[in-house]
């Protein structure tokens, strides 16, 4: 196990280094940020002073090396616009995005897994067909369209929920549901497929022969075996929820990392964009590592080498 984790950590660091390099150089291709930070009537001398103050007068490779050296000290630099440490700015917004992603994950798992199991267990019934239609609707609707429908119904017509802002838990309900609705469909389809595969196996027939109820077979035996693909998709979906929060935070004016990223891109505030992308990439890599480790915990037959016995 330690050797496996060390190997995966090394792979994760290589992937993170690739992301850092790619983001750094791609942002430099978008134009000169100094021209956006100085007044329109700034003189050439003022522009040169600003460029020297930000380090843009140095060769690109030196800027890159300086950026890497800062990362080793956990220094993401200073915001060009807000003139504050990037780490502090991201730290002030991160709790909002984590609460939004957590709420969306609760919606996705709480609805998706039971619906997927019911569709598989009650296949060929009218309940299964209705639930499958509900899943297809969830999979077909873009998150921004779901958000608009929720705002119109619960915010404008019924006036039950606030349409924007972050004024307590009640403000989280609509953004979390809108973000989790699409993932709900993914979890439901994966759970349905996994349960259908398990229903064809001998231990299920043996359970029926012993007189066990379907509910007991599913809860005590089947769900554990069907959990492996759900763990895999959970790691990917959490990463998708974190990145998908950009649209939801913009629609609902939720002050998380997504809204911060949009503002930073508009202002070409490179250090903030780099910091957000780095944290997002690190989170995705860590989640995939956790998913690999959980395989062996859920199903001991799966070796860490990836081969089955």
C-alpha positions as CSV (number, residue, x, y, z in Angstrom):
1,X,0.0,0.0,0.0
2,X,2.7,2.6,0.8
3,X,4.5,1.9,-2.4
4,X,1.3,2.2,-4.4
5,X,0.4,5.6,-2.7
6,X,4.0,6.9,-3.3
7,X,3.8,5.9,-7.0
8,X,0.4,7.6,-7.4
9,X,1.6,10.7,-5.5
10,X,4.6,11.0,-7.9
11,X,2.2,10.7,-10.9
12,X,0.0,13.4,-9.3
13,X,3.0,15.7,-8.9
14,X,3.9,15.2,-12.6
15,X,0.4,16.0,-13.6
16,X,0.2,19.0,-11.4
17,X,3.5,20.3,-12.8
18,X,2.0,19.9,-16.3
19,X,-1.0,21.9,-15.3
20,X,1.1,24.7,-13.8
21,X,3.3,25.0,-16.8
22,X,0.3,24.9,-19.3
23,X,-1.7,27.5,-17.4
24,X,1.3,29.9,-16.9
25,X,2.2,30.0,-20.6
26,X,-1.3,29.9,-22.0
27,X,-2.2,33.0,-20.0
28,X,0.8,34.9,-21.3
29,X,-0.6,34.3,-24.8
30,X,-3.8,36.3,-24.1
31,X,-2.1,39.7,-24.2
32,X,-0.2,42.3,-22.1
33,X,-2.0,42.7,-18.7
34,X,-0.1,45.9,-17.9
35,X,-2.1,47.7,-20.6
36,X,-5.3,46.9,-18.6
37,X,-3.9,47.9,-15.3
38,X,-2.8,51.5,-16.2
39,X,-5.1,54.4,-17.1
40,X,-5.9,54.8,-20.8
41,X,-3.9,58.1,-20.9
42,X,-0.8,56.6,-19.2
43,X,2.5,57.5,-20.7
44,X,5.1,55.1,-22.0
45,X,7.2,55.7,-19.0
46,X,4.4,54.9,-16.6
47,X,3.7,51.6,-18.5
48,X,7.4,50.7,-18.3
49,X,7.4,51.4,-14.5
50,X,4.3,49.2,-14.0
51,X,5.8,46.5,-16.1
52,X,9.0,46.5,-14.1
53,X,7.1,46.5,-10.8
54,X,5.2,43.4,-11.8
55,X,8.3,41.7,-13.3
56,X,7.0,41.6,-16.8
57,X,10.2,43.3,-18.1
58,X,12.1,40.0,-17.4
59,X,12.4,37.2,-19.9
60,X,9.5,34.7,-19.9
61,X,11.6,31.8,-18.5
62,X,12.7,33.9,-15.5
63,X,9.1,34.8,-14.8
64,X,8.3,31.1,-14.9
65,X,11.1,30.1,-12.6
66,X,10.1,32.9,-10.2
67,X,6.5,31.6,-10.2
68,X,7.7,28.0,-9.5
69,X,9.9,29.2,-6.7
70,X,6.9,31.0,-5.2
71,X,4.9,27.8,-5.3
72,X,7.5,25.9,-3.4
73,X,7.0,28.5,-0.6
74,X,3.2,28.2,-0.9
75,X,3.2,31.8,-2.2
76,X,0.8,32.3,-5.1
77,X,1.7,35.9,-5.5
78,X,-0.2,39.2,-5.2
79,X,-3.4,40.1,-7.0
80,X,-2.8,42.8,-9.6
81,X,-6.2,44.3,-9.0
82,X,-7.0,43.8,-5.3
83,X,-3.4,44.1,-4.1
84,X,-3.7,41.3,-1.6
85,X,-2.1,37.9,-1.3
86,X,-3.8,35.4,-3.7
87,X,-3.9,32.8,-1.0
88,X,-5.9,35.1,1.3
89,X,-8.4,36.0,-1.5
90,X,-8.9,32.3,-2.4
91,X,-9.2,31.3,1.2
92,X,-12.0,33.8,1.7
93,X,-14.0,32.4,-1.2
94,X,-13.2,28.7,-0.9
95,X,-15.7,28.0,1.9
96,X,-18.6,29.2,-0.3
97,X,-17.6,26.9,-3.2
98,X,-17.0,23.9,-0.8
99,X,-20.5,24.4,0.8
100,X,-22.1,24.7,-2.7
101,X,-20.3,21.5,-4.0
102,X,-21.1,19.6,-0.7
103,X,-24.8,20.5,-1.0
104,X,-24.9,19.5,-4.7
105,X,-23.2,16.2,-3.8
106,X,-25.9,15.5,-1.2
107,X,-28.6,16.2,-3.8
108,X,-26.8,14.0,-6.4
109,X,-26.2,11.0,-4.2
110,X,-29.4,11.3,-2.2
111,X,-31.6,11.3,-5.3
112,X,-29.4,9.5,-7.9
113,X,-28.4,6.3,-6.1
114,X,-32.0,5.4,-4.8
115,X,-33.5,6.2,-8.1
116,X,-30.9,4.1,-10.0
117,X,-31.5,1.2,-7.6
118,X,-35.3,1.4,-7.9
119,X,-35.1,1.5,-11.7
120,X,-33.0,-1.7,-11.8
121,X,-34.9,-3.6,-9.1
122,X,-38.3,-2.6,-10.5
123,X,-37.3,-2.9,-14.2
124,X,-40.2,-3.5,-16.7
125,X,-42.6,-1.7,-14.3
126,X,-44.3,1.7,-14.9
127,X,-42.4,3.2,-11.9
128,X,-39.1,2.3,-13.6
129,X,-40.2,4.0,-16.9
130,X,-41.3,7.2,-15.1
131,X,-38.1,7.3,-13.0
132,X,-36.0,6.7,-16.2
133,X,-37.8,9.6,-17.9
134,X,-36.9,11.8,-14.8
135,X,-33.3,10.8,-15.1
136,X,-33.2,11.6,-18.8
137,X,-34.7,15.0,-18.2
138,X,-32.0,15.6,-15.6
139,X,-29.3,14.5,-18.0
140,X,-30.6,16.7,-20.8
141,X,-31.1,20.0,-19.0
142,X,-28.1,22.3,-18.8
143,X,-27.3,23.7,-15.4
144,X,-28.0,27.3,-16.4
145,X,-31.5,26.3,-17.7
146,X,-32.3,24.4,-14.5
147,X,-31.1,27.5,-12.5
148,X,-33.4,29.8,-14.5
149,X,-36.4,27.5,-14.0
150,X,-35.8,27.3,-10.3
151,X,-35.4,31.1,-10.0
152,X,-38.6,31.7,-11.9
153,X,-40.6,29.2,-9.8
154,X,-39.3,29.5,-6.3
155,X,-37.9,33.0,-6.4
156,X,-40.2,35.0,-8.6
157,X,-43.6,33.2,-8.6
158,X,-43.7,31.6,-5.2
159,X,-41.2,33.9,-3.5
160,X,-40.0,31.2,-1.2
161,X,-36.3,31.4,-1.7
162,X,-33.8,34.3,-2.5
163,X,-32.8,34.5,-6.1
164,X,-29.2,35.5,-5.4
165,X,-26.5,36.1,-2.8
166,X,-25.3,34.1,0.2
167,X,-27.5,35.0,3.1
168,X,-27.5,31.8,5.1
169,X,-28.4,28.2,4.4
170,X,-31.7,29.1,2.6
171,X,-29.7,30.8,-0.1
172,X,-27.9,27.5,-0.7
173,X,-30.9,25.4,-1.6
174,X,-31.5,26.5,-5.2
175,X,-27.8,26.7,-6.3
176,X,-27.1,23.3,-4.7
177,X,-30.1,21.6,-6.4
178,X,-29.3,23.2,-9.7
179,X,-25.7,22.0,-9.6
180,X,-26.5,18.6,-8.2
181,X,-29.4,17.8,-10.6
182,X,-27.1,17.0,-13.6
183,X,-24.9,14.8,-11.4
184,X,-28.0,13.1,-10.0
185,X,-28.7,11.7,-13.5
186,X,-25.1,10.4,-13.8
187,X,-25.3,8.7,-10.4
188,X,-28.7,7.2,-11.2
189,X,-27.5,5.7,-14.5
190,X,-24.3,4.3,-13.0
191,X,-26.2,2.8,-10.0
192,X,-28.8,1.3,-12.4
193,X,-26.1,-0.4,-14.5
194,X,-24.2,-1.7,-11.5
195,X,-27.3,-3.1,-9.8
196,X,-28.5,-4.8,-13.0
197,X,-25.1,-6.5,-13.3
198,X,-25.3,-7.7,-9.7
199,X,-28.9,-9.0,-10.1
200,X,-27.7,-11.6,-12.6
201,X,-25.2,-13.2,-10.2
202,X,-25.5,-16.4,-8.3
203,X,-25.6,-14.9,-4.8
204,X,-28.8,-13.0,-5.6
205,X,-30.5,-16.3,-6.8
206,X,-29.2,-18.0,-3.6
207,X,-30.7,-15.2,-1.5
208,X,-34.0,-15.7,-3.2
209,X,-33.9,-19.4,-2.7
210,X,-33.3,-18.9,1.0
211,X,-36.4,-16.8,1.2
212,X,-34.7,-13.4,1.7
213,X,-36.7,-10.4,0.6
214,X,-35.4,-8.3,-2.3
215,X,-34.9,-5.3,0.1
216,X,-32.7,-7.3,2.4
217,X,-30.6,-8.7,-0.5
218,X,-30.1,-5.2,-1.9
219,X,-29.2,-3.5,1.3
220,X,-27.1,-6.2,2.9
221,X,-25.3,-7.7,-0.1
222,X,-25.9,-6.1,-3.5
223,X,-25.1,-2.4,-2.7
224,X,-21.7,-3.3,-1.3
225,X,-20.7,-5.0,-4.5
226,X,-22.3,-2.3,-6.7
227,X,-20.4,0.4,-4.8
228,X,-17.1,0.2,-6.8
229,X,-18.3,2.0,-9.9
230,X,-20.1,4.6,-7.7
231,X,-16.8,5.4,-5.9
232,X,-15.2,5.9,-9.3
233,X,-17.8,8.2,-10.6
234,X,-18.0,10.0,-7.2
235,X,-14.4,11.2,-7.5
236,X,-15.0,12.4,-11.1
237,X,-18.3,14.0,-10.2
238,X,-16.9,15.9,-7.2
239,X,-14.3,17.4,-9.5
240,X,-17.1,18.2,-12.0
241,X,-19.1,19.9,-9.3
242,X,-16.2,22.1,-8.3
243,X,-15.6,23.2,-11.9
244,X,-19.3,23.4,-12.7
245,X,-19.8,25.8,-9.9
246,X,-18.5,28.6,-12.1
247,X,-21.8,28.8,-14.0
248,X,-24.0,28.4,-11.0
249,X,-22.1,30.9,-8.9
250,X,-22.5,33.4,-11.8
251,X,-26.2,32.8,-12.2
252,X,-27.0,33.0,-8.4
253,X,-24.3,35.7,-7.6
254,X,-22.8,33.1,-5.2
255,X,-19.4,34.6,-3.9
256,X,-17.3,31.4,-4.4
257,X,-14.2,30.6,-6.5
258,X,-16.2,30.4,-9.7
259,X,-17.4,34.0,-9.5
260,X,-13.9,35.0,-8.5
261,X,-12.4,33.2,-11.5
262,X,-14.7,35.0,-13.9
263,X,-13.9,38.4,-12.4
264,X,-10.1,37.6,-12.5
265,X,-10.2,36.5,-16.1
266,X,-12.1,39.7,-17.1
267,X,-9.5,41.8,-15.4
268,X,-6.6,39.5,-16.5
269,X,-5.6,39.1,-12.9
270,X,-3.2,36.3,-13.7
271,X,-2.1,35.3,-10.1
272,X,-5.7,34.7,-9.1
273,X,-6.5,32.6,-12.2
274,X,-3.3,30.6,-11.7
275,X,-4.1,30.0,-8.0
276,X,-7.7,28.9,-8.7
277,X,-6.6,26.5,-11.5
278,X,-3.9,25.1,-9.3
279,X,-6.2,24.4,-6.4
280,X,-8.8,22.9,-8.7
281,X,-6.3,20.6,-10.4
282,X,-4.8,19.5,-7.0
283,X,-8.3,18.7,-5.8
284,X,-9.1,16.6,-8.8
285,X,-5.8,14.7,-8.6
286,X,-6.3,14.1,-4.9
287,X,-9.9,12.8,-5.4
288,X,-8.8,10.4,-8.0
289,X,-6.0,9.1,-5.7
290,X,-8.6,8.6,-2.9
291,X,-10.9,6.7,-5.3
292,X,-8.1,4.3,-6.2
293,X,-7.3,3.6,-2.6
294,X,-11.0,3.1,-1.7
295,X,-11.2,0.3,-4.4
296,X,-9.2,-2.0,-2.2
297,X,-11.2,-1.1,0.9
298,X,-14.6,-1.8,-0.7
299,X,-13.6,-4.9,-2.7
300,X,-10.5,-6.7,-1.4
301,X,-10.4,-8.8,-4.5
302,X,-9.1,-5.9,-6.5
303,X,-5.4,-5.6,-6.2
304,X,-3.7,-2.3,-6.2
305,X,-1.9,-3.2,-9.4
306,X,-5.3,-3.1,-11.1
307,X,-5.6,-6.8,-11.7
308,X,-8.4,-8.9,-10.4
309,X,-8.0,-12.3,-8.7
